[in-house]
Amino acid sequence: MATDATEAVRRARDFLLANRTDYEAARAGFAWPRPERFNFALDWFDEVEPSREALRIVGEAGALSRTYGQLSAASNQLANLMRTLGVRRGDTLLLMLGNVEPLWVSMLAAMKLGAVVIPTTTLLSRDDLKDRLHRGQVSLVIAASDYAPMFADAGYAGPALSVGEMVEGWTSLEGYADQPMTFEPEGETHSSDPLLLYFTSGTTAKPKLVLHSHLSYPVGHLSTLYWLGLQPGDVHLTISSPGWAKHAWSCVFTPWLAEACVLIHDRPRFDAQATLDVLVAQGVTTFCAPPTVWRMLIQHDLSAWKVGLREVLGAGEPLNPEVIDQVRAAWGLTIRDGYGQTETTAQIGNPPGQPLTVGAMGRPLPGYRIVLLNADDEEVDEGEISLVLGEDRPVALMLGYRTEDGVQTLDGPVYRTGDVASRNAEGVFTYVGRADDVFKASDYRISPFELESVLIEHEAVAEAAVVPSPDPTRLAVPKAFIALALGATADADTARAILAHARAVLGPFKRVRRIEFYELPKTISGKIRRVELREMEAGRRAAGERGELEWIEEDFAG
């Protein structure tokens, strides 16, 4: 039965749907629903029309489709099974599954029980897993049977559910089929109760533990729904791996808030042509992918695929204008960029129907009040993206960072994101870079992203990462580490052509003066580890060394 909380969330959702192309009205009229009690699985998911399609998984092994009613019943059964294993409200569950049906059933079941979920990628090392088990205080594991040896190596001996083959000492998750199809919660879920514990991707340091509540992610993704432009009945495909916040953003909460269908293209490795085929064959209406995927897609003739897309989006890192231009030329659709964090939902974006500045993140989304601050907490036109708290605190902001001493809450006047942006007179934000990635060269501030956007326009460049290279005269000069496009050769001629391209487009103080062809180091979530490149480059210059495939401007003098 729908609760008052259900109706409050529905009114807020429907208001955004009604104003999906009227940004000013949406910003002015939206207010976060703040029910004292809310459980997404019980109060929202179970109330959606049971016959509506909720999940479709297609892959090499075939396809399956599940309705909201089918997943509701299955999650009731699994919640009952987990209860027999001793799982209670507040217990922590580590979930390590690929894009298989039990992943979604487990998420819903955990919500119904009031358990705290640690979504975990299957790409972890043993030490990464040990860290999550220890700092996460895990009391139950749900994992594919293939990964059982990893848990044994990590010293885990608690209760565990296996998906796949039987594992000695583990309980088969398939046993939930014998459980009752109805579920009675132990009590009401408070909106402030913890729900999700995410380990950040750690591009610069040891991962932090981001704690979200039953309100912050499930309801907080109303802003993401507005940015994505999702509508009831949509078929939504996002290229994302389980274990990361973006997977929860666009493969769980946001599509289900919209009463849409989550489409999963399950393959062991990404294949651009196969993805394009799926967009057509599965009638995908909304598609979101990280820049790396878009760069791979545009290496094909996109116009050969007659897609039925209404919305195309980019997320994870800012999109380069070159990518946006090629997609628009082929499909007549403009990729709409957006910005958010594991700690929040979508904060800034280009929503449907709004004028778009190519390369810009957009404007603050409904429910967020955002300022740019310098080091002295003064509001500026280029500074650190900061969320105003107090009465304006967005529902979507995490509870805080969990530490061994408890939860480090956010009680100040603002929350600083650690990302730098600029804002123009129209209030449009453009990403500059991580606060610790922006650097000075000849006393000029350099945005790595701006230079990388220029480099990727060259046909030989697939990806680029710009870092400061120590220089005795200029303090530092921009150096680009380049991942080459298919067919390009890592030689002096290619380096000369890329440097000449950068020289023709960039001002002298921004000019890329050193270039190296290199396999870019990334986190397991796919983000470039510029900190690793910075440290390596500093060490090389101190030792008077150069990379094996490195060229500098002076090599081509004259």
NUTI-473805 format. One record per residue (C-alpha): x, y, z. Coordinates in nm, 2 decimals, padded with zeros to 4 digits, always signed. Last residue first. Example, Ala and Ser with C-alpha at 12.3 -4.5 7.8 and 13.67 -1.06 7.14 Angstrom:
2
{{+01.37; -00.11; +00.71}}
{{+01.23; -00.45; +00.78}}
# end
This chain:
558
{{+06.33; +02.42; -03.73}}
{{+06.34; +02.26; -03.39}}
{{+06.17; +01.93; -03.39}}
{{+06.35; +01.76; -03.10}}
{{+06.32; +02.09; -02.91}}
{{+05.95; +02.05; -02.89}}
{{+05.98; +01.73; -02.68}}
{{+05.94; +01.37; -02.78}}
{{+05.88; +01.07; -02.55}}
{{+05.85; +00.70; -02.64}}
{{+06.11; +00.56; -02.41}}
{{+06.04; +00.82; -02.15}}
{{+06.31; +01.08; -02.05}}
{{+06.56; +01.09; -01.77}}
{{+06.74; +01.37; -01.59}}
{{+06.69; +01.21; -01.25}}
{{+06.48; +01.50; -01.12}}
{{+06.30; +01.51; -01.45}}
{{+06.22; +01.14; -01.42}}
{{+06.09; +01.16; -01.07}}
{{+05.87; +01.46; -01.14}}
{{+05.72; +01.27; -01.44}}
{{+05.65; +00.96; -01.24}}
{{+05.48; +01.16; -00.97}}
{{+05.27; +01.35; -01.21}}
{{+05.17; +01.03; -01.40}}
{{+05.06; +00.86; -01.08}}
{{+04.86; +01.17; -00.98}}
{{+04.70; +01.17; -01.32}}
{{+04.53; +00.84; -01.24}}
{{+04.28; +00.83; -01.52}}
{{+03.93; +00.71; -01.42}}
{{+03.82; +00.37; -01.53}}
{{+03.65; +00.24; -01.21}}
{{+03.95; +00.01; -01.15}}
{{+04.16; +00.32; -01.14}}
{{+04.35; +00.41; -01.45}}
{{+04.71; +00.43; -01.57}}
{{+04.73; +00.55; -01.93}}
{{+04.93; +00.33; -02.16}}
{{+05.20; +00.57; -02.29}}
{{+05.29; +00.77; -02.60}}
{{+05.48; +01.07; -02.46}}
{{+05.45; +01.43; -02.54}}
{{+05.63; +01.74; -02.43}}
{{+05.57; +02.11; -02.51}}
{{+05.19; +02.13; -02.49}}
{{+05.12; +02.50; -02.54}}
{{+04.92; +02.67; -02.27}}
{{+05.15; +02.98; -02.23}}
{{+05.18; +03.00; -02.61}}
{{+04.81; +03.00; -02.68}}
{{+04.66; +02.67; -02.81}}
{{+04.53; +02.58; -03.15}}
{{+04.82; +02.58; -03.39}}
{{+05.07; +02.46; -03.13}}
{{+04.84; +02.18; -03.03}}
{{+04.82; +02.06; -03.39}}
{{+05.20; +02.09; -03.43}}
{{+05.25; +01.89; -03.12}}
{{+05.02; +01.61; -03.26}}
{{+05.19; +01.61; -03.60}}
{{+05.54; +01.60; -03.45}}
{{+05.45; +01.31; -03.22}}
{{+05.30; +01.12; -03.51}}
{{+05.61; +01.17; -03.72}}
{{+05.84; +01.08; -03.43}}
{{+05.68; +00.74; -03.37}}
{{+05.40; +00.57; -03.19}}
{{+05.19; +00.47; -03.49}}
{{+04.82; +00.53; -03.53}}
{{+04.60; +00.24; -03.66}}
{{+04.35; +00.25; -03.37}}
{{+04.38; +00.57; -03.17}}
{{+04.69; +00.64; -02.96}}
{{+04.69; +00.67; -02.58}}
{{+04.88; +00.99; -02.51}}
{{+05.06; +01.13; -02.21}}
{{+05.07; +01.50; -02.25}}
{{+05.32; +01.74; -02.09}}
{{+05.24; +02.09; -02.00}}
{{+05.54; +02.30; -01.88}}
{{+05.65; +02.36; -01.53}}
{{+05.85; +02.61; -01.32}}
{{+05.89; +02.80; -01.66}}
{{+06.27; +02.82; -01.67}}
{{+06.39; +02.51; -01.48}}
{{+06.10; +02.29; -01.61}}
{{+05.91; +02.03; -01.41}}
{{+05.65; +01.85; -01.63}}
{{+05.30; +01.94; -01.52}}
{{+05.03; +01.69; -01.62}}
{{+04.81; +01.63; -01.93}}
{{+04.63; +01.31; -01.98}}
{{+04.52; +01.21; -02.33}}
{{+04.28; +00.96; -02.49}}
{{+04.23; +00.83; -02.85}}
{{+04.47; +01.06; -03.03}}
{{+04.58; +00.99; -03.39}}
{{+04.29; +01.18; -03.54}}
{{+04.37; +01.50; -03.35}}
{{+04.07; +01.65; -03.18}}
{{+04.18; +01.46; -02.87}}
{{+04.46; +01.70; -02.82}}
{{+04.24; +02.00; -02.79}}
{{+04.01; +01.85; -02.53}}
{{+04.32; +01.73; -02.34}}
{{+04.44; +02.09; -02.32}}
{{+04.12; +02.21; -02.17}}
{{+04.10; +01.91; -01.93}}
{{+04.45; +01.98; -01.80}}
{{+04.34; +02.33; -01.68}}
{{+04.66; +02.54; -01.66}}
{{+04.69; +02.84; -01.44}}
{{+04.96; +03.08; -01.57}}
{{+05.27; +03.17; -01.36}}
{{+05.50; +03.04; -01.63}}
{{+05.32; +02.71; -01.60}}
{{+05.08; +02.66; -01.30}}
{{+04.88; +02.35; -01.21}}
{{+04.53; +02.22; -01.20}}
{{+04.53; +01.84; -01.10}}
{{+04.50; +01.89; -00.72}}
{{+04.18; +02.09; -00.75}}
{{+04.04; +01.83; -00.99}}
{{+03.98; +01.99; -01.32}}
{{+03.85; +02.29; -01.51}}
{{+03.48; +02.19; -01.57}}
{{+03.26; +02.45; -01.72}}
{{+02.96; +02.59; -01.54}}
{{+02.69; +02.80; -01.71}}
{{+02.55; +03.08; -01.50}}
{{+02.48; +03.31; -01.80}}
{{+02.77; +03.54; -01.71}}
{{+03.01; +03.25; -01.72}}
{{+03.11; +03.00; -01.44}}
{{+03.44; +02.83; -01.40}}
{{+03.50; +02.49; -01.24}}
{{+03.73; +02.33; -00.99}}
{{+03.67; +01.99; -00.82}}
{{+03.74; +01.90; -00.46}}
{{+03.37; +01.88; -00.38}}
{{+03.36; +02.14; -00.10}}
{{+03.05; +02.10; +00.12}}
{{+02.93; +02.43; +00.26}}
{{+02.81; +02.59; +00.59}}
{{+02.98; +02.33; +00.80}}
{{+02.82; +02.02; +00.95}}
{{+02.92; +01.74; +00.71}}
{{+02.94; +01.43; +00.92}}
{{+03.24; +01.21; +00.99}}
{{+03.07; +00.89; +01.08}}
{{+03.22; +00.67; +01.35}}
{{+03.56; +00.64; +01.50}}
{{+03.69; +00.38; +01.26}}
{{+03.58; +00.61; +00.98}}
{{+03.26; +00.65; +00.78}}
{{+03.25; +00.96; +00.55}}
{{+02.93; +01.16; +00.57}}
{{+02.55; +01.12; +00.55}}
{{+02.58; +01.16; +00.18}}
{{+02.43; +01.46; -00.01}}
{{+02.12; +01.38; -00.21}}
{{+01.87; +01.55; +00.03}}
{{+02.04; +01.88; -00.07}}
{{+02.14; +02.11; +00.22}}
{{+01.97; +02.44; +00.14}}
{{+01.85; +02.51; +00.50}}
{{+02.21; +02.46; +00.62}}
{{+02.43; +02.34; +00.33}}
{{+02.55; +02.53; +00.02}}
{{+02.73; +02.29; -00.21}}
{{+03.08; +02.38; -00.33}}
{{+03.25; +02.36; -00.67}}
{{+03.60; +02.49; -00.61}}
{{+03.69; +02.81; -00.79}}
{{+03.65; +03.02; -01.10}}
{{+03.38; +03.29; -01.10}}
{{+03.45; +03.37; -00.73}}
{{+03.27; +03.34; -00.40}}
{{+03.52; +03.38; -00.11}}
{{+03.59; +03.09; +00.11}}
{{+03.96; +03.20; +00.15}}
{{+04.09; +02.92; -00.07}}
{{+03.85; +03.02; -00.35}}
{{+03.49; +02.93; -00.37}}
{{+03.24; +02.85; -00.65}}
{{+02.88; +02.84; -00.54}}
{{+02.61; +02.57; -00.58}}
{{+02.25; +02.55; -00.46}}
{{+02.12; +02.21; -00.55}}
{{+01.76; +02.09; -00.55}}
{{+01.69; +02.13; -00.92}}
{{+02.02; +02.10; -01.12}}
{{+02.29; +02.36; -01.12}}
{{+02.38; +02.47; -01.47}}
{{+02.57; +02.30; -01.76}}
{{+02.88; +02.09; -01.77}}
{{+03.03; +02.29; -02.06}}
{{+03.21; +02.14; -02.36}}
{{+02.96; +02.25; -02.61}}
{{+02.74; +02.52; -02.46}}
{{+02.39; +02.38; -02.46}}
{{+02.06; +02.57; -02.49}}
{{+01.81; +02.37; -02.29}}
{{+01.55; +02.12; -02.41}}
{{+01.67; +01.83; -02.20}}
{{+01.89; +01.90; -01.90}}
{{+02.25; +02.01; -01.93}}
{{+02.40; +01.92; -01.59}}
{{+02.52; +02.01; -01.25}}
{{+02.46; +01.83; -00.92}}
{{+02.39; +01.47; -01.03}}
{{+02.38; +01.26; -00.71}}
{{+02.61; +01.31; -00.42}}
{{+02.91; +01.16; -00.24}}
{{+02.99; +00.93; -00.53}}
{{+03.01; +01.25; -00.73}}
{{+02.82; +01.46; -00.98}}
{{+02.85; +01.63; -01.31}}
{{+02.66; +01.63; -01.64}}
{{+02.71; +01.63; -02.01}}
{{+02.44; +01.63; -02.27}}
{{+02.53; +01.45; -02.59}}
{{+02.36; +01.64; -02.87}}
{{+02.15; +01.44; -03.11}}
{{+02.13; +01.47; -03.49}}
{{+02.25; +01.12; -03.52}}
{{+02.57; +01.14; -03.73}}
{{+02.66; +01.51; -03.71}}
{{+02.56; +01.53; -03.35}}
{{+02.77; +01.23; -03.26}}
{{+03.07; +01.38; -03.43}}
{{+03.03; +01.73; -03.26}}
{{+03.00; +01.58; -02.91}}
{{+03.31; +01.38; -02.95}}
{{+03.51; +01.68; -03.07}}
{{+03.38; +01.89; -02.79}}
{{+03.55; +01.67; -02.53}}
{{+03.33; +01.51; -02.27}}
{{+03.39; +01.58; -01.90}}
{{+03.46; +01.27; -01.68}}
{{+03.23; +01.01; -01.54}}
{{+02.92; +01.11; -01.74}}
{{+02.80; +01.15; -02.10}}
{{+02.45; +01.16; -02.23}}
{{+02.23; +01.08; -02.52}}
{{+01.85; +01.13; -02.51}}
{{+01.58; +01.05; -02.76}}
{{+01.73; +00.74; -02.92}}
{{+01.56; +00.54; -03.19}}
{{+01.89; +00.44; -03.36}}
{{+01.94; +00.39; -03.73}}
{{+02.30; +00.26; -03.72}}
{{+02.50; +00.34; -04.03}}
{{+02.52; +00.71; -03.93}}
{{+02.75; +00.61; -03.65}}
{{+03.04; +00.53; -03.89}}
{{+03.27; +00.37; -03.63}}
{{+03.56; +00.54; -03.44}}
{{+03.29; +00.75; -03.28}}
{{+03.20; +00.46; -03.06}}
{{+03.54; +00.42; -02.91}}
{{+03.55; +00.79; -02.80}}
{{+03.20; +00.76; -02.66}}
{{+03.31; +00.46; -02.45}}
{{+03.61; +00.65; -02.30}}
{{+03.38; +00.95; -02.24}}
{{+03.15; +00.76; -02.01}}
{{+02.82; +00.63; -02.14}}
{{+02.45; +00.72; -02.11}}
{{+02.17; +00.61; -02.35}}
{{+01.80; +00.69; -02.35}}
{{+01.54; +00.55; -02.59}}
{{+01.69; +00.20; -02.65}}
{{+01.47; +00.00; -02.89}}
{{+01.65; -00.33; -02.81}}
{{+01.77; -00.40; -03.17}}
{{+01.90; -00.05; -03.24}}
{{+02.09; +00.03; -02.93}}
{{+02.20; -00.33; -02.92}}
{{+02.37; -00.31; -03.26}}
{{+02.56; +00.00; -03.14}}
{{+02.68; -00.19; -02.84}}
{{+02.79; -00.48; -03.05}}
{{+02.99; -00.24; -03.27}}
{{+03.16; -00.08; -02.97}}
{{+03.26; -00.40; -02.80}}
{{+03.32; -00.38; -02.42}}
{{+03.46; -00.69; -02.27}}
{{+03.30; -00.98; -02.08}}
{{+02.96; -00.88; -02.23}}
{{+02.63; -00.80; -02.06}}
{{+02.43; -00.52; -02.23}}
{{+02.19; -00.42; -01.94}}
{{+01.87; -00.24; -02.00}}
{{+01.69; -00.09; -01.70}}
{{+01.33; -00.03; -01.78}}
{{+01.14; +00.28; -01.68}}
{{+00.92; +00.36; -01.38}}
{{+01.11; +00.70; -01.35}}
{{+01.22; +00.63; -01.00}}
{{+01.32; +00.29; -01.13}}
{{+01.54; +00.44; -01.40}}
{{+01.70; +00.67; -01.14}}
{{+01.76; +00.41; -00.87}}
{{+01.91; +00.10; -01.03}}
{{+02.11; +00.11; -01.35}}
{{+02.17; +00.48; -01.38}}
{{+02.28; +00.61; -01.03}}
{{+02.35; +00.27; -00.88}}
{{+02.59; +00.19; -01.17}}
{{+02.73; +00.54; -01.14}}
{{+02.82; +00.46; -00.78}}
{{+03.05; +00.18; -00.86}}
{{+03.04; -00.18; -00.77}}
{{+02.86; -00.30; -01.08}}
{{+03.01; -00.18; -01.41}}
{{+02.87; +00.10; -01.62}}
{{+02.75; +00.16; -01.98}}
{{+02.41; +00.29; -01.92}}
{{+02.11; +00.18; -02.12}}
{{+01.75; +00.31; -02.06}}
{{+01.44; +00.17; -02.21}}
{{+01.18; +00.44; -02.13}}
{{+00.83; +00.34; -02.01}}
{{+00.80; +00.62; -01.76}}
{{+01.02; +00.91; -01.86}}
{{+01.40; +00.98; -01.82}}
{{+01.55; +01.32; -01.91}}
{{+01.89; +01.22; -01.78}}
{{+01.93; +01.56; -01.60}}
{{+01.58; +01.54; -01.44}}
{{+01.63; +01.18; -01.34}}
{{+01.97; +01.27; -01.19}}
{{+01.80; +01.54; -00.98}}
{{+01.54; +01.29; -00.86}}
{{+01.84; +01.08; -00.77}}
{{+01.83; +01.21; -00.42}}
{{+01.53; +01.00; -00.34}}
{{+01.70; +00.66; -00.36}}
{{+02.05; +00.80; -00.30}}
{{+02.01; +01.04; +00.00}}
{{+01.69; +00.90; +00.14}}
{{+01.76; +00.54; +00.25}}
{{+02.10; +00.68; +00.36}}
{{+02.45; +00.71; +00.20}}
{{+02.79; +00.65; +00.36}}
{{+03.10; +00.72; +00.16}}
{{+03.40; +00.53; +00.28}}
{{+03.72; +00.69; +00.16}}
{{+03.96; +00.51; -00.08}}
{{+04.33; +00.54; +00.00}}
{{+04.48; +00.84; -00.19}}
{{+04.49; +01.02; -00.53}}
{{+04.26; +00.85; -00.78}}
{{+04.10; +00.65; -00.49}}
{{+03.79; +00.51; -00.65}}
{{+03.57; +00.59; -00.35}}
{{+03.46; +00.29; -00.13}}
{{+03.08; +00.31; -00.12}}
{{+02.86; +00.23; +00.18}}
{{+02.49; +00.22; +00.10}}
{{+02.18; +00.20; +00.32}}
{{+02.23; +00.39; +00.64}}
{{+01.91; +00.49; +00.83}}
{{+01.83; +00.86; +00.79}}
{{+01.51; +00.80; +00.61}}
{{+01.39; +00.58; +00.90}}
{{+01.28; +00.23; +00.79}}
{{+00.98; +00.10; +00.98}}
{{+00.99; -00.23; +01.16}}
{{+01.09; -00.59; +01.13}}
{{+00.97; -00.59; +00.77}}
{{+00.72; -00.86; +00.67}}
{{+00.79; -01.03; +00.34}}
{{+00.56; -01.23; +00.10}}
{{+00.69; -01.47; -00.16}}
{{+00.77; -01.73; +00.11}}
{{+01.11; -01.90; +00.07}}
{{+01.19; -02.21; -00.15}}
{{+01.31; -01.99; -00.44}}
{{+01.55; -01.83; -00.20}}
{{+01.76; -02.14; -00.23}}
{{+01.91; -02.01; -00.55}}
{{+02.14; -01.80; -00.34}}
{{+02.33; -02.12; -00.26}}
{{+02.47; -02.12; +00.09}}
{{+02.85; -02.12; +00.14}}
{{+03.06; -02.37; +00.34}}
{{+03.17; -02.56; +00.03}}
{{+03.07; -02.36; -00.28}}
{{+02.79; -02.47; -00.51}}
{{+02.83; -02.33; -00.86}}
{{+02.66; -02.01; -00.97}}
{{+02.56; -01.73; -00.73}}
{{+02.69; -01.80; -00.38}}
{{+02.56; -01.67; -00.05}}
{{+02.80; -01.62; +00.24}}
{{+02.81; -01.64; +00.62}}
{{+03.14; -01.55; +00.78}}
{{+03.49; -01.69; +00.73}}
{{+03.67; -01.41; +00.54}}
{{+04.04; -01.44; +00.55}}
{{+04.12; -01.26; +00.23}}
{{+04.25; -01.58; +00.07}}
{{+03.91; -01.74; +00.15}}
{{+03.73; -01.44; +00.01}}
{{+03.94; -01.46; -00.31}}
{{+03.87; -01.84; -00.33}}
{{+03.49; -01.76; -00.34}}
{{+03.53; -01.54; -00.65}}
{{+03.41; -01.79; -00.91}}
{{+03.10; -01.86; -00.69}}
{{+02.96; -01.52; -00.77}}
{{+02.92; -01.32; -00.45}}
{{+02.69; -01.23; -00.17}}
{{+02.88; -01.18; +00.15}}
{{+02.74; -01.13; +00.50}}
{{+02.87; -00.97; +00.82}}
{{+03.11; -00.71; +00.67}}
{{+03.27; -00.46; +00.90}}
{{+03.33; -00.23; +00.60}}
{{+03.68; -00.14; +00.72}}
{{+03.78; -00.51; +00.74}}
{{+03.59; -00.66; +00.45}}
{{+03.66; -00.36; +00.23}}
{{+04.04; -00.36; +00.31}}
{{+04.06; -00.74; +00.26}}
{{+03.90; -00.70; -00.08}}
{{+04.15; -00.43; -00.19}}
{{+04.43; -00.65; -00.06}}
{{+04.31; -00.95; -00.26}}
{{+04.28; -00.73; -00.58}}
{{+03.94; -00.60; -00.68}}
{{+03.81; -00.64; -01.03}}
{{+03.47; -00.79; -00.94}}
{{+03.35; -00.45; -00.83}}
{{+03.19; -00.41; -00.49}}
{{+02.85; -00.27; -00.38}}
{{+02.88; -00.24; +00.00}}
{{+02.52; -00.27; +00.11}}
{{+02.38; -00.17; +00.46}}
{{+02.09; -00.40; +00.57}}
{{+01.74; -00.26; +00.63}}
{{+01.58; -00.59; +00.55}}
{{+01.37; -00.44; +00.26}}
{{+01.68; -00.25; +00.14}}
{{+01.89; -00.57; +00.14}}
{{+01.62; -00.76; -00.06}}
{{+01.61; -00.48; -00.32}}
{{+01.98; -00.48; -00.37}}
{{+01.99; -00.86; -00.37}}
{{+01.73; -00.89; -00.64}}
{{+01.92; -00.64; -00.86}}
{{+02.25; -00.83; -00.83}}
{{+02.07; -01.16; -00.86}}
{{+01.97; -01.08; -01.22}}
{{+02.33; -01.07; -01.35}}
{{+02.55; -00.77; -01.43}}
{{+02.85; -00.89; -01.23}}
{{+02.83; -00.97; -00.86}}
{{+03.03; -00.88; -00.55}}
{{+02.78; -00.75; -00.28}}
{{+02.92; -00.70; +00.06}}
{{+02.64; -00.69; +00.32}}
{{+02.66; -00.49; +00.64}}
{{+02.42; -00.53; +00.93}}
{{+02.20; -00.23; +01.02}}
{{+01.87; -00.41; +01.02}}
{{+01.92; -00.79; +01.06}}
{{+02.09; -01.07; +00.87}}
{{+02.09; -01.39; +01.07}}
{{+02.12; -01.64; +00.79}}
{{+01.74; -01.71; +00.81}}
{{+01.70; -01.34; +00.75}}
{{+01.89; -01.37; +00.43}}
{{+01.65; -01.63; +00.31}}
{{+01.35; -01.41; +00.39}}
{{+01.51; -01.12; +00.21}}
{{+01.57; -01.35; -00.09}}
{{+01.20; -01.44; -00.10}}
{{+01.08; -01.08; -00.08}}
{{+01.34; -00.99; -00.35}}
{{+01.19; -01.25; -00.58}}
{{+00.84; -01.12; -00.53}}
{{+00.93; -00.76; -00.60}}
{{+01.15; -00.86; -00.90}}
{{+00.86; -01.04; -01.06}}
{{+00.62; -00.76; -00.99}}
{{+00.85; -00.49; -01.14}}
{{+00.88; -00.71; -01.45}}
{{+01.17; -00.92; -01.55}}
{{+01.32; -00.98; -01.90}}
{{+01.59; -01.22; -01.99}}
{{+01.82; -01.25; -02.29}}
{{+02.07; -01.49; -02.44}}
{{+02.41; -01.62; -02.34}}
{{+02.60; -01.37; -02.55}}
{{+02.42; -01.08; -02.38}}
{{+02.09; -00.92; -02.31}}
{{+01.96; -00.82; -01.97}}
{{+01.62; -00.66; -01.94}}
{{+01.50; -00.51; -01.61}}
{{+01.18; -00.33; -01.49}}
{{+00.91; -00.42; -01.74}}
{{+00.57; -00.30; -01.62}}
{{+00.33; -00.58; -01.52}}
{{+00.36; -00.50; -01.14}}
{{+00.25; -00.14; -01.18}}
{{+00.50; +00.03; -00.94}}
{{+00.41; +00.01; -00.57}}
{{+00.67; -00.25; -00.48}}
{{+00.94; -00.02; -00.61}}
{{+00.83; +00.28; -00.41}}
{{+00.75; +00.22; -00.04}}
{{+00.89; -00.13; +00.00}}
{{+01.21; -00.11; -00.21}}
{{+01.27; +00.26; -00.16}}
{{+01.22; +00.25; +00.21}}
{{+01.11; +00.58; +00.36}}
{{+01.05; +00.72; +00.70}}
{{+01.09; +01.09; +00.81}}
{{+00.98; +01.21; +00.47}}
{{+01.20; +01.48; +00.32}}
{{+01.07; +01.55; -00.03}}
{{+01.31; +01.79; -00.20}}
{{+01.15; +02.11; -00.33}}
{{+01.12; +02.20; -00.69}}
{{+00.94; +02.51; -00.80}}
{{+01.21; +02.76; -00.89}}
{{+01.45; +02.51; -01.04}}
{{+01.19; +02.33; -01.24}}
{{+01.03; +02.65; -01.36}}
{{+01.37; +02.78; -01.48}}
{{+01.46; +02.46; -01.65}}
{{+01.14; +02.42; -01.85}}
{{+01.22; +02.11; -02.07}}
{{+01.14; +01.84; -01.80}}
{{+00.88; +02.06; -01.63}}
{{+00.60; +01.80; -01.61}}
{{+00.85; +01.53; -01.54}}
{{+01.01; +01.73; -01.26}}
{{+00.67; +01.79; -01.10}}
{{+00.59; +01.42; -01.14}}
{{+00.90; +01.32; -00.95}}
{{+00.82; +01.57; -00.66}}
{{+00.46; +01.45; -00.64}}
{{+00.58; +01.08; -00.66}}
{{+00.82; +01.14; -00.37}}
{{+00.55; +01.28; -00.15}}
{{+00.31; +01.01; -00.25}}
{{+00.55; +00.73; -00.15}}
{{+00.62; +00.91; +00.18}}
{{+00.25; +00.93; +00.26}}
{{+00.24; +00.55; +00.20}}
{{+00.13; +00.34; -00.10}}
{{+00.00; +00.00; +00.00}}
# end
